[in-house]
Amino acid sequence: MTGNRKEKVLLERVISEFKLEVVFEPERMKDIWIDCADVHRPGIQFAANYYEYFDHSRIQVLGKAEMFYLMEKSSEEKQEILDKLCEKQIPAIVITRKAEAFPELM
C-alpha cells in the first residue's frame, strides 16, 4: 500500500495467484474485493467468542490449531462457531495444510 490510498484486488486474483482450491463459491464472488494485505487466524474468536476488535475485512486463515480446536467440538458447536465467523461478512476463509473443510462450513 502506498500513502493513504488503499490498493484493492479481486478475490479471484488472490485465488489465481496463490493457486487456491475453491470448495465453495458464493454468488457474489466476482464482486469481492480484498483491501487489506493482512490475514487473520480466528483462534481467539473461536475459543472465547470474542469479536469486539475483529477485523472482518481480512481473509480468515484456519490453520492446524483452529482445525484441531474445531475437531474437538460437536457438529452443533462447530456450526455455531462457524456461523458466528461467517455472519461477519468476511471476504474468504483459507484452510491450510490440505485439511478438509468441515461440512458445517459449507
N, C-alpha and C positions, 0 to 999 in steps of 0.2 A: 504494500500500500504506500502511496506517495502523498505527502502532505495531508490535508484534511479530506481529500477525495477518497471515497471508498471504491475499490475496484470490485466488480462482481463477475461471477462466472456462472454459466448454467450448470445445474446438477448433471445433466447429460454429459457435459465435457469432463467433469470430475470423474464420472463413471468410466468414460472412454480413456482418459489419460492414465488412470490407475488400474485399468483392466478389471474393474469390479464386476462380479456376477450379480445380476439383479434377480432377486427371488420374489419381489412384489413391486409392482409399478402402479402408483396411484394415477388416476385420470389426469390430474394436473401436473404430472411430472415435467412436461415440456415447458412449464411456466415457473419452475422452482429455480430461484437464483441463490447462490451462495455468496454472501458478502462478508464472511468472517473466515480468515485463514486458519483460525484455531479450531480444534476439535474438543470434545468433552467426553469424559468417561463418567457415566451417571451412577457410580457406586454409592455415593452418599445419599443420592435421591432414592435409590432402591432400598437401602438399609434403614434410612431414617425418615423416608417420605418428606425430605426437606427440599422444597422448591423455591424458597424465598429469594435467593440470589441466583437462580438458574437462568443461564443464557440460552434461550430457546432458538437463537439464530445459528448455533453451531451444529455441525454434524455430530451425532452421538456415536461413540465407539463402544461396542460391547466386546471387551477383551476376555481373557481367561478368568479373571476374578469375577467379573459381572456374570459371565455364563455359569460358573460354578455356583455362585450365590443363587442364581435363578433355578439351577438344577435341584437345589435342596428344598425348593418351595413346591407346594401342591399346585395343581393346574389352576385352581381358583386364585391362589395367591399370586402366581405368575401373571395371570390375566389382569388382576387388579394393579399390579406393579407396572406392567407394560402399557395398560390403558392410561394410567396416570402420566407416564412419559409421553405417550403419543398424543394426548389431548393438548399438549403444549405447542402443537403445530411445528414440530421440529422439521428441518429440511430433509434429513435422511438418517438412517441407522446403518452403521457398518459393523459387521460381525467379523472378528479376526480369527486367525488360526484355523481356517477352514471348518469352523464349528457350524453345525446345522442350526437354522432358525427354528425357534420353538413354534409349534402350531399356534400358541396363544398370541404370538406376534403377528401372525398373518391376519 
